Amino acid sequence: MVIAGALPFILVRPATGFARGELPDAARVLVPLDGSPLAESVIDQVVGLCRSDSVELRLLRIVAPAEVFPIGAPMPLPPSQRNLMEARLAAAKAYLERTASRLRDAGWRVEHEVVVGWSPAAEVLRVAEEHRCDLIAIATRGRDGVQRLLLGSVADKVIRGATAPVLAVNPTPGAFSLMLGDRLETASSAEEVGEAAGAGPRPELCRSL
């Protein structure tokens, strides 16, 4: 059930108390990122939906245990792969720290973590449950090529498996986050800035069946 349209949606289960798209006070919002501008564009939707004094953002980066997915049970990594893993984890942590710093400078409360796992969707759902997140904000596409297809699959699984509401954003090609990128000084209005960044309109609320 990958979202095909360009409009963002908040999907909620009927049993939840998420009414009229309003988050509770001191809400926790989980934002999975893959390092791409397309995935980061979901941050601007969260900023448009929430107040910085009422939510805590939790940025999540998931790193696969190895470059190649194994057939069958995972096997211990050779020394060269362990060194590669350390470098990838360090890069992921540095990326989240830079991203969190930008958001904190803008007045947002931000936590972040890097997790290792074979199934990104399962890790997103686990972290959301572990930290009792009130909303999961995820883009349905990210890096080009195979990574884009994988991210769409991850978003689909998160939408189907989440107990918390999910803000699903299908960013247009070239979308990025104004919160993380340079401000567009030539834009004459907030609408022009949002359109240039691919932020799009405010998300609509729908309930999953």
C-alpha positions as CSV (number, residue, x, y, z in Angstrom):
1,M,0.0,0.0,0.0
2,V,2.7,2.5,-1.0
3,I,1.1,6.0,-1.2
4,A,1.1,6.9,-4.9
5,G,-0.2,10.5,-4.8
6,A,1.8,13.6,-3.9
7,L,-0.4,14.6,-1.0
8,P,0.8,13.7,2.5
9,F,-1.6,11.7,4.7
10,I,-1.8,10.8,8.4
11,L,-3.1,7.3,8.7
12,V,-4.6,6.2,12.0
13,R,-6.2,3.1,13.3
14,P,-9.8,3.5,14.5
15,A,-9.0,2.4,18.0
16,T,-6.5,5.2,18.7
17,G,-7.3,8.5,20.4
18,F,-5.8,10.6,17.6
19,A,-8.6,13.0,17.0
20,R,-8.7,15.7,14.3
21,G,-5.0,15.2,13.6
22,E,-4.0,16.7,17.0
23,L,-1.0,15.3,18.9
24,P,-1.0,15.1,22.7
25,D,1.2,17.5,24.8
26,A,4.8,16.4,25.0
27,A,4.3,14.1,22.0
28,R,7.1,12.0,20.6
29,V,7.5,12.0,16.9
30,L,9.7,9.3,15.3
31,V,11.4,10.4,12.0
32,P,13.3,7.6,10.1
33,L,15.9,9.0,7.7
34,D,18.2,7.5,5.1
35,G,20.4,10.5,4.6
36,S,18.7,11.7,1.4
37,P,17.1,15.1,0.8
38,L,13.9,13.3,-0.3
39,A,13.6,11.4,3.0
40,E,14.5,14.6,4.9
41,S,11.6,16.5,3.3
42,V,9.2,14.8,5.7
43,I,10.7,17.0,8.5
44,D,9.1,20.1,7.0
45,Q,5.7,18.4,7.1
46,V,6.3,17.6,10.8
47,V,7.3,21.2,11.4
48,G,4.1,22.4,9.7
49,L,2.0,20.0,11.8
50,C,3.5,20.4,15.3
51,R,4.7,23.1,17.6
52,S,8.4,23.0,18.7
53,D,7.4,23.5,22.4
54,S,5.0,20.6,22.4
55,V,6.9,17.7,20.7
56,E,10.1,15.8,20.9
57,L,11.6,14.6,17.6
58,R,13.4,11.3,17.6
59,L,15.6,10.9,14.5
60,L,16.3,7.3,13.5
61,R,19.0,5.9,11.1
62,I,19.0,2.2,10.4
63,V,22.2,0.5,9.2
64,A,22.2,-3.0,7.7
65,P,24.6,-5.4,9.3
66,A,26.5,-5.9,6.0
67,E,26.6,-4.6,2.4
68,V,25.1,-7.9,1.1
69,F,22.0,-9.4,2.6
70,P,22.7,-13.0,3.6
71,I,20.8,-16.1,2.5
72,G,19.5,-17.9,5.7
73,A,20.8,-17.0,9.1
74,P,23.2,-14.0,9.5
75,M,26.9,-15.0,9.8
76,P,29.7,-13.2,11.7
77,L,31.4,-10.5,9.7
78,P,35.0,-10.9,8.6
79,P,37.5,-8.3,10.0
80,S,37.3,-6.2,6.9
81,Q,33.6,-6.0,7.1
82,R,33.8,-5.2,10.9
83,N,36.0,-2.2,10.0
84,L,33.5,-1.2,7.3
85,M,30.6,-1.5,9.8
86,E,32.4,0.8,12.3
87,A,32.9,3.4,9.6
88,R,29.3,3.2,8.5
89,L,28.0,3.5,12.1
90,A,30.2,6.4,12.7
91,A,29.0,8.1,9.5
92,A,25.4,7.5,10.4
93,K,25.8,8.9,13.9
94,A,27.6,12.0,12.6
95,Y,24.8,12.6,10.1
96,L,22.1,12.4,12.7
97,E,24.1,14.7,15.0
98,R,24.4,17.3,12.3
99,T,20.7,17.0,11.5
100,A,19.7,17.2,15.2
101,S,22.0,20.2,15.7
102,R,20.2,22.1,12.8
103,L,16.8,21.4,14.3
104,R,17.9,22.3,17.9
105,D,19.2,25.6,16.6
106,A,15.7,26.2,15.2
107,G,14.2,25.6,18.7
108,W,13.2,21.9,18.5
109,R,13.8,19.2,21.1
110,V,15.6,16.3,19.3
111,E,16.9,12.9,20.3
112,H,18.6,10.6,17.8
113,E,19.8,7.0,17.5
114,V,21.4,4.6,15.1
115,V,20.3,1.0,15.1
116,V,21.6,-2.0,13.2
117,G,19.1,-4.5,11.8
118,W,18.2,-6.6,8.7
119,S,14.7,-5.3,8.6
120,P,14.3,-1.5,8.6
121,A,10.6,-1.6,8.9
122,A,10.8,-3.9,11.9
123,E,13.3,-1.6,13.6
124,V,11.1,1.5,13.0
125,L,8.2,-0.3,14.6
126,R,10.3,-1.6,17.5
127,V,11.7,1.9,18.2
128,A,8.3,3.5,18.0
129,E,6.9,1.0,20.5
130,E,10.0,1.2,22.8
131,H,9.8,5.0,23.1
132,R,6.0,5.1,23.0
133,C,6.0,7.4,20.0
134,D,2.8,9.2,19.2
135,L,3.5,9.7,15.5
136,I,5.8,8.1,12.9
137,A,6.7,10.5,10.1
138,I,8.2,8.7,7.1
139,A,8.8,9.4,3.4
140,T,7.7,6.8,0.9
141,R,10.8,7.3,-1.2
142,G,14.4,8.3,-0.6
143,R,17.6,7.5,-2.4
144,D,17.5,6.8,-6.1
145,G,17.4,3.3,-7.7
146,V,17.2,0.3,-5.4
147,Q,17.3,2.3,-2.3
148,R,14.2,4.2,-3.4
149,L,12.3,1.0,-4.0
150,L,13.4,-0.4,-0.6
151,L,12.3,2.8,1.2
152,G,8.9,2.5,-0.4
153,S,8.6,-1.1,0.8
154,V,9.7,0.0,4.3
155,A,7.0,2.7,4.4
156,D,4.4,0.3,3.3
157,K,5.3,-2.2,6.1
158,V,5.4,0.6,8.7
159,I,2.0,1.8,7.7
160,R,0.6,-1.7,7.9
161,G,2.3,-2.6,11.2
162,A,2.3,0.6,13.3
163,T,-0.1,1.0,16.2
164,A,0.8,4.8,16.3
165,P,-0.5,7.1,13.6
166,V,1.8,7.4,10.5
167,L,2.4,10.6,8.6
168,A,3.2,9.3,5.1
169,V,4.8,11.7,2.6
170,N,5.5,10.9,-1.0
171,P,7.9,13.7,-1.9
172,T,8.2,15.0,-5.4
173,P,11.5,14.6,-7.3
174,G,14.0,17.2,-6.0
175,A,12.2,17.7,-2.7
176,F,14.3,18.6,0.3
177,S,13.9,20.1,3.8
178,L,14.1,23.8,4.2
179,M,14.8,23.3,7.9
180,L,18.0,21.5,7.0
181,G,19.0,23.3,3.8
182,D,19.7,26.9,3.0
183,R,16.8,29.3,3.1
184,L,15.5,30.4,-0.3
185,E,16.0,34.2,-0.1
186,T,14.3,34.8,-3.4
187,A,11.0,33.4,-2.2
188,S,8.4,36.1,-1.5
189,S,6.0,34.1,0.6
190,A,5.7,31.0,2.7
191,E,3.7,29.3,0.0
192,E,6.5,29.8,-2.5
193,V,9.1,28.5,-0.1
194,G,7.0,25.4,0.6
195,E,6.4,24.7,-3.0
196,A,10.1,25.1,-3.9
197,A,11.1,22.7,-1.1
198,G,8.5,20.1,-2.1
199,A,6.8,20.4,1.3
200,G,3.4,20.5,-0.3
201,P,0.1,21.1,1.5
202,R,-0.9,20.2,5.0
203,P,-1.4,16.5,5.4
204,E,-4.9,15.1,5.4
205,L,-6.3,12.7,8.0
206,C,-7.6,9.3,7.0
207,R,-8.3,6.2,8.9
208,S,-7.0,2.8,7.9
209,L,-9.4,0.0,7.5
